[in-house]
Amino acid sequence: MRYENIKTVVLSCLILISLILTWTLWTYTPTYDKMENNPSYVDDVKIGKTKMLEDHIQPSLILAHFASTHKGLLNKDMDTWTNEMKKWSISDVVRISNTSFERPEDFYDFVHGNQTMEILYPTEMSLSTFQSMYEVKGTMPSGTFDRIILKPGQADNVSQSVRIYFVNYETKEIYEANIKGFNEAAWEKHYKDIQSNGQDYIAFKREDKSVLFLPEQPTPLQQKSYKQEMISSDKFRNALFDNMKIVEENELSGQTVYNDSKRMLELSKTKPLMAYTNYEDATQSDQSVATDKEGAIKRSFDFVNAHAGWTDPYYLTEWNSDASYQSVTFQLHEDYYPVFNDDDLSKVTLKSSGQNISEYKRPTFQLGKLSDEYGKKIKLPSGKAVIKEIEGKENFDDSKLKNIIVGYELQTEKDFTNVITLKPYWFYKYDGIWYKIVDKAEQGGDKDGLE
């Protein structure tokens, strides 16, 4: 009897222990060290903001062409158009033959002719890049464009009352498509609005019949000054390296260098600039470049977006492609005007030699508070005066003249190192180099250009 009692007690104890262990297992929560105390862990780094691709690819000019005049949309109204384009639905994009243009001027009449609206971009880009920003149904053909042309269609075809064309001005390739969300009434409204409120533009025709458009009247722009806000070098370092435990730091002449044998980050001590190199990606084969040339712009944008690297308004201004690499440049803009600087303090430039980014260069500051102390309005010369000035250059060849625009030069104050001034000038691109036009009073009679 005693033996049976002992068995009962032991069995009851075992059952109780089993229940306790089961409960403990179900309710157990492991204790981890906090991530911030673990030196091998790096939080997601945010330098600025994450954005959408269409926030950083903006038209440089929007024109409405009439029988004998040309009108341009004011810069302050650019957002109106990008918002309008978000409503579009584009489909059936096809390349159309340009053999119907018997003379060179026929192509330019098609692009700049009466009852045409023209949306110009500062550089060519792939059609697939446009599809990444806006609604395009179906497969985009392989090709590039640098402007969009809108024309009213045939009156007897209501569904296609407005036609959209993607045009490459250099190669003269044209892609036609259907467009919904922008009917003839919307086209008429915008066309007449630019006619009534737009700025007058003159057409500078070069020997090959191509055209550059410039504001007819003098352009008044405000000179502006900003406080320079430095971005912590730790943010760039932590954003661009996977494991800080294996990163070496070296102080060299004029710069601090971080290296993990695969990547290198150079931070200048004399200028607010950084340069990042990924050696692994730089050695990828040329074949991988050729397979994804058209993805270079989005790939570059996504790389910066991954560490929320967008600070000020940087818009796409250049896409260069060759057999060995892709180069993409986003340039600082002020009120939609590009900002230039000798030391590349106004550019975010990325290169890819394969599917990933191999080089990344950018300023390490952002524009802070706007100061009213230095502000003054500067009236830039008229378009006619600027053309006369450029044509007067020694050995001028208009085939080398690619663009003429209004912009700002980023200047650092000599007495106030933390102040940045944006001063308006005319700029022109000649033989691949940007120059600024300086008046005689500023240069003591000399009119040197700015490379």
SVG drawing of the C-alpha trace seen along z (x, -y; Angstrom):
<svg xmlns="http://www.w3.org/2000/svg" viewBox="-15 -98 65 100">
<polyline fill="none" stroke="black" stroke-width="0.4" points="0.0,0.0 2.8,-2.3 4.5,-1.4 1.4,-2.4 1.2,-5.7 4.8,-6.5 4.2,-5.7 1.2,-8.1 3.2,-10.9 6.1,-10.5 3.8,-10.4 2.0,-13.5 5.3,-15.3 6.4,-14.3 3.1,-15.6 3.5,-18.9 7.1,-19.3 6.0,-18.6 3.3,-21.2 5.7,-23.8 8.3,-23.1 5.6,-23.3 4.4,-26.6 7.9,-27.9 8.6,-26.9 5.5,-28.6 6.0,-31.8 9.8,-32.1 11.2,-35.3 14.9,-35.3 16.9,-38.3 19.1,-39.9 21.7,-42.6 20.5,-45.9 21.6,-46.5 23.0,-49.9 25.4,-48.3 26.7,-45.8 29.6,-47.5 29.3,-45.2 25.7,-46.4 25.0,-49.6 21.5,-51.1 20.0,-52.2 21.6,-55.5 19.5,-58.4 21.5,-61.3 18.5,-63.3 15.3,-62.0 14.0,-59.2 12.3,-60.4 10.5,-59.2 12.4,-59.1 10.1,-61.6 11.1,-64.1 14.6,-64.2 13.9,-64.1 12.4,-67.4 11.9,-69.2 14.4,-72.0 12.0,-73.9 8.3,-73.6 7.4,-75.5 4.3,-76.2 5.0,-76.9 2.9,-79.2 3.0,-80.3 5.6,-82.9 6.3,-83.0 7.4,-80.7 6.3,-80.9 7.9,-79.3 6.4,-78.2 7.7,-80.1 9.9,-78.0 7.6,-78.4 4.9,-76.5 7.1,-73.4 5.4,-71.4 2.0,-71.9 3.3,-70.0 4.9,-67.1 1.6,-66.7 -0.3,-66.7 2.0,-64.0 1.2,-61.8 -2.4,-61.6 -1.4,-60.3 -1.7,-56.7 0.5,-55.9 0.3,-52.8 1.4,-51.3 4.8,-53.0 6.3,-52.3 9.3,-53.7 8.1,-55.5 10.3,-55.9 11.9,-59.3 12.6,-58.7 9.6,-60.9 11.7,-64.0 13.3,-64.8 15.2,-67.8 16.8,-68.4 14.4,-71.4 11.4,-69.1 12.4,-67.2 12.8,-70.5 9.5,-71.8 7.9,-68.6 9.4,-69.3 9.0,-73.1 6.1,-73.7 2.9,-75.5 0.4,-74.0 3.0,-72.0 3.9,-71.7 7.5,-70.7 8.8,-69.3 12.6,-69.4 14.9,-67.5 18.5,-68.5 19.9,-65.1 18.7,-62.1 17.4,-59.1 16.0,-55.7 12.3,-55.1 12.4,-52.6 13.4,-55.4 10.2,-57.2 8.2,-54.0 9.7,-53.9 8.2,-57.3 4.9,-57.3 2.1,-54.9 3.1,-53.2 1.2,-50.1 2.9,-47.3 6.6,-46.8 8.7,-49.9 11.0,-49.6 14.7,-50.0 15.6,-53.6 16.3,-57.1 14.7,-60.5 15.4,-64.0 12.0,-65.7 8.3,-65.0 6.2,-66.5 2.4,-66.9 0.2,-67.6 -3.5,-67.7 -4.6,-64.7 -7.1,-64.2 -10.5,-65.6 -12.2,-62.3 -10.3,-60.2 -11.6,-61.2 -9.8,-58.5 -6.5,-59.8 -7.2,-63.5 -3.8,-64.2 -0.7,-62.4 2.5,-62.1 5.9,-61.6 9.2,-60.8 12.0,-62.4 15.8,-62.1 16.9,-65.4 20.5,-64.2 19.7,-61.0 16.3,-62.2 14.6,-59.0 10.8,-59.4 8.6,-57.1 4.8,-57.6 2.3,-56.5 -1.4,-56.7 -2.1,-58.9 -5.1,-58.9 -5.7,-61.4 -4.7,-64.3 -7.4,-65.0 -7.8,-67.7 -9.6,-70.0 -6.7,-69.7 -4.2,-70.3 -6.1,-73.4 -6.2,-74.7 -2.5,-74.4 -1.6,-75.6 -3.6,-78.8 -2.5,-79.3 1.2,-79.4 0.2,-81.7 -1.4,-84.2 1.0,-83.9 4.2,-82.4 7.5,-84.1 8.6,-85.1 11.4,-83.0 13.6,-83.5 14.8,-80.7 18.6,-80.6 19.0,-78.5 22.3,-76.9 23.8,-75.9 22.4,-72.4 18.9,-73.8 18.7,-72.7 17.3,-75.3 18.1,-76.6 15.5,-78.6 16.4,-81.6 14.2,-84.1 13.8,-87.2 13.7,-89.7 16.3,-90.2 15.9,-87.8 15.9,-89.2 17.0,-86.8 17.6,-87.1 21.1,-86.4 20.8,-84.2 22.9,-83.2 22.5,-80.1 24.1,-78.9 26.2,-75.8 25.2,-72.8 27.8,-70.1 26.7,-66.4 28.5,-64.2 31.2,-62.1 30.0,-59.2 26.8,-59.1 28.5,-58.5 31.0,-56.1 28.2,-54.0 26.0,-54.1 28.6,-52.9 30.4,-50.1 28.7,-46.9 31.0,-46.1 32.8,-48.9 34.9,-46.3 37.1,-45.7 37.3,-49.3 40.7,-51.0 41.0,-54.8 44.0,-56.7 44.8,-60.4 46.5,-61.4 47.5,-64.8 44.2,-66.8 41.8,-63.9 40.6,-61.2 40.4,-57.7 38.4,-54.7 39.1,-51.3 38.0,-47.7 40.1,-46.3 36.9,-46.2 35.6,-49.8 37.3,-53.1 35.8,-56.4 37.8,-59.6 36.6,-62.7 38.4,-65.9 39.6,-68.2 39.9,-71.2 36.6,-71.0 33.2,-69.7 33.4,-66.7 33.5,-62.9 34.5,-60.2 33.5,-56.5 34.9,-53.6 33.6,-50.0 36.5,-48.0 34.5,-44.8 31.9,-46.5 34.6,-48.4 36.1,-45.2 32.9,-43.7 33.0,-42.8 31.9,-45.1 29.3,-42.5 27.3,-43.2 27.4,-46.9 25.9,-46.3 23.0,-44.3 21.7,-47.1 22.8,-50.4 19.2,-51.7 18.9,-51.0 21.8,-53.2 19.7,-56.2 17.3,-54.3 20.2,-52.2 22.0,-55.4 18.9,-57.0 18.1,-53.9 21.7,-53.8 21.4,-57.3 17.8,-56.6 18.9,-53.5 20.6,-55.7 18.1,-58.6 20.9,-60.6 18.7,-63.3 19.2,-66.6 18.6,-69.6 16.9,-69.7 19.2,-67.6 17.9,-67.0 19.2,-64.7 21.3,-66.7 23.7,-64.2 23.7,-60.5 26.9,-59.4 27.3,-55.9 30.2,-54.2 31.6,-50.6 33.2,-50.5 30.8,-52.4 27.7,-54.5 27.9,-57.9 24.9,-59.7 24.9,-63.3 22.2,-64.9 22.8,-68.6 21.7,-71.1 19.0,-73.4 17.6,-76.7 14.1,-77.5 14.5,-74.9 17.7,-76.7 20.9,-74.5 23.7,-75.5 27.3,-75.3 30.6,-75.2 34.2,-74.7 34.9,-72.2 31.8,-70.0 30.2,-71.3 26.8,-71.2 26.8,-67.7 26.0,-64.1 27.8,-61.9 27.6,-58.1 29.3,-55.6 28.5,-51.9 30.6,-49.4 28.1,-46.5 24.9,-46.0 26.1,-48.1 27.6,-51.4 31.4,-51.6 31.9,-55.3 29.9,-57.9 31.0,-61.5 29.0,-64.3 29.2,-67.3 29.1,-66.7 27.0,-69.7 23.4,-70.8 21.9,-74.3 20.7,-75.6 18.8,-78.7 18.3,-81.3 19.8,-84.6 18.3,-87.9 21.4,-89.9 23.2,-89.3 20.2,-89.2 20.0,-91.5 18.3,-91.2 20.5,-90.8 19.1,-91.5 20.7,-89.1 21.0,-90.2 18.5,-89.3 18.7,-86.2 19.8,-88.2 22.6,-89.9 23.9,-86.5 23.9,-85.0 25.8,-88.0 28.3,-87.6 28.9,-83.9 29.1,-84.3 31.7,-87.0 34.1,-84.5 37.3,-83.8 37.0,-80.9 33.3,-80.3 31.8,-77.1 28.1,-76.9 28.1,-73.1 30.0,-72.9 27.4,-75.0 25.1,-72.5 23.1,-74.6 22.5,-78.1 20.7,-78.4 20.3,-80.7 21.7,-79.3 23.4,-80.0 27.1,-79.8 27.8,-78.4 30.3,-80.7 31.8,-80.4 32.3,-83.6 35.9,-84.5 35.1,-86.1 32.3,-83.7 33.3,-80.1 29.9,-78.8 28.0,-80.9 27.2,-79.9 26.1,-82.4 24.2,-81.5 24.7,-84.1 22.8,-84.1 24.6,-84.0 24.1,-82.9 25.9,-79.6 26.6,-77.9 27.9,-74.4 30.6,-74.6 32.6,-71.6 31.5,-69.6 32.4,-72.3 30.1,-74.6 31.2,-78.3 29.6,-81.3 29.2,-84.7 30.6,-87.4 29.9,-91.1 32.8,-93.6 32.2,-95.3 32.7,-92.1 35.9,-91.0 37.4,-94.4 36.8,-94.3 37.6,-90.6 34.9,-88.0 36.4,-84.7 34.3,-81.6 33.9,-79.2 34.7,-75.5"/>
</svg>
